[in-house]
Amino acid sequence: MIELLAQTGLNALYAASYISLVAVGLVLIFGVMGVINFAHGELFMVGAYTVVALYADLQMPFLVAITFGLIFVGLLGLVMERSMFRPLRDNPLGGLVASIGFLMILQALASIGFGVRMEHIPPVTQEVIVFSEKVRLPLPRLFVMVAAVVLLGALWYFLRRTRFGWALRASAQDPEAAALQGISINQTARIAMFIGAGLAGVAGALTAPLVSVNPHMGHSVIVTAFIVIIVGGVGSLEGAVLASVVYAFVHTVVTTFWDGVIADIVGLSLMLLVLIVKPTGLFGTAERA
Amino acid sequence: MSHKRILSALTRRGFLAAASTLIGSGLLPGIATRVHAADKVIRIGFLAPLTGPVAAWGKPGLDGCQIWAEGINAAGGITIDGESHTVEFVGYDNEYDPAKARTGATKLIREDEVKFIMMLGGDTWPGVQPVADRTGMLFSTLLPSDLSPETTTLIAPAEVHPIYNVTGVEWLAENKPDLKTAVMCAQDDALGLPSVATYLAAFEAAGIEMQSEPLLFDPATTDFAPVVTKLISGNPDIVCLDTCYSDYVHPICEQLFQQGYKGQIISCTADFYDQIIEKTSKEFMEGMIFQFPDFDDPALNAEGINFKDPNKFFEVYNERHPGEWGAVSWEYASIMDLWKAGAEKAGSVEPDAVLAAMKDGGTGLHAFGEAKWWGKDLFGIDNALVGNWPVVVIEDGKAVIKAMKSIPDWYDKHGELLKKHMTAYNQMWNQRG
């Protein structure tokens, strides 16, 4: 039983890692720009396809593919900001609708470019850290955990310790007051979009060898991310990270000790419970909600 | 002045008359030619998922049908009442969505005037059934669990999913009698659940004990580590992957490998198994049992196999679609063999005439041998063509047919077990909504 619990804990840590990367990016975009980016799951998908293209097809080093995934999807985020979200800034539903259209475009482009079938990505390594006969941690999953800690730590430092980070947080708290202080709303929106999209991209790139990469893979990711954000508190980065950990542990434990369908029901029930008991989420404030 | 004259002469009526004459003189011969040519073309509908997570059980089938059609057309086409007709497939991507399947069926019948529609079935059939009832169109499904007494124009002539899975378990019990405990996982959908019931019956018939209840997971699952952790926590001799889609079979096998499992794996399919081997190892995959052969297998050249030149078909398929051979690549083409024989026998392409000809005598030539129209006991209607089915095992990195086993023989001995488990999972024809 101890071994089963330990393996379940490792499985949950991996899940929490990639979910938190996606969810934090989504929260950042919402917090700064006020946009619910429905195409966020597809940014995750694009990140995975950069690994297909660079690592699997062109046989470039995996680290290069991941780095490119982060930058390319970040740049894609800038395109979204400039072409969709900025012109629709005064239209609360406009950005949401535009992002739904954009996700369809990305899915169609992936289907045209790579086909509809699951992509095969050769394993980066088959090395496994063996703690005991029944407790094992494959290195690719460890990569995801380490990358999530490093990237989220860097983001925390950026937001708390740099002038750009302060500007970003100021814009998220009160865009008008921030603008009166000389902070460029366009500039902060660009930074938020690049970082948010880049985090989704790098999450997709890191997990690509471990999941089925196909044009529709973003759907389940975005659903999970929304649950996490609602539980954590809409607009709260700390809440997103904590809720990712809570959701991942609950879902993994229930899957392991009952089954996956019940785990989904429990995950959604957790969200409903939070909405009833604390509608602003674990870390949300009334203003953000 | 001349300009005005031209304008006055070019009245609206005059313009329309001139335009009509011009267009008519230019296009009518073309239209007439097309109508004439269309008289000799038989269109067949292909209504299956061509995109999305279930595309692996649709798109390769359409690719196989195109190869089949080229062969048939080059050999003179289909002879109906002494007249030769070419065959043309009209594809419609239903994305495994019932509403889109319904739209597709209507479009194929009304606009494309197809004479027969092949489907994957499953979750999409309920969307199509009202169209079938209204039009009387003949449909085929790969999943006989779609059959019921009401589905009089629906046939399952290629595979009796999931009933043939019993042959793999039977072979396993005969050849590896020391394996006594099993676990199973499946996606919670119309493909997964009847297959769960079938495997449970097969394991019970073989004296193999289930260590735990089958583990069901949401079809949206992407991380299978928790599923695998639970599956192997009791050290089972056998892990059964049910009828998981290839998007699940691959990551589950990879997780089994990474979490140190060393026992037997059995699955309905192992599409693109070479990729699973690359992600795990040849040694790990050695002995995996599944149900769908590669068609370069020499066993398919034996007498009694009713699929024309399977080795050549496999070769051409792989030349055109390298690395894409899967469970359904040949199945829809084999259905077309049956339909062609039925249409030629009936001297008609009309659905009712072809269906009557196909079922005439209660037997038919299935790809893997002579088979009988069967199913009343289980599906409420004898519209499934059942006979032998291959048991395939991975040996030295290659799928090999180890046996052809009879599904009716198994059912004669253990039919009550199958009905018991189908009933428990609400999968009998009179339980399905």
Interface residues (C-beta under 8 A of the other chain):
Chain A: L4 Q7 T8 N11 A12 Y14 A15 S111 V116 R117 M118 H120 P122 P123 Q126 V128 V130 E133 K134 R136 P138 R141 L210 V211 S212 N214 P215 H216 M217 H219 S220 V221 V223 H251 T252 T255 T256 F257 D259 G260 V261 A263 D264
Chain B: L50 T51 G52 P53 A55 A56 K59 D188 E213 L215 L216 F217 D218 A220 T221 T222 D223 A225 P226 V227 T229 K230 S233 S246 D247 Y248 H250 P251 E254 F257 Q258 Q259 G260 F272 Q275 E278 K279 T280 S281 E324
